[in-house]
């Protein structure tokens, strides 16, 4: 997936890799989620809330 995202924009891939490395260094509660056209790094709790559709859950 990442290869397709950065096809023609190979110079940006090191930026992505550095951001993913930094996000991972923030702790085990961070989750890196790669999608077809994006990559998201969020606290695991926030991702669970987004998936459930309940924006007010703790």
C-alpha positions, 0 to 999 in steps of 0.5 A: 500500500505504501509503495502505491501512495508514494509512487512518483513522490519517492522523496516524501517516503523518508518523511513518512518513515520518520513520522511513523517512527516518532509516533511509535516512540510515543508509547505502546498505546499508539496505533499506526493505521495505513489505508489506501490513501492515508496513514494515521497515528492515533492513541488506541483509545481514540481509534476505538472511539472513532470506530464505535461512532461514539465521540463522547466515550472515554 
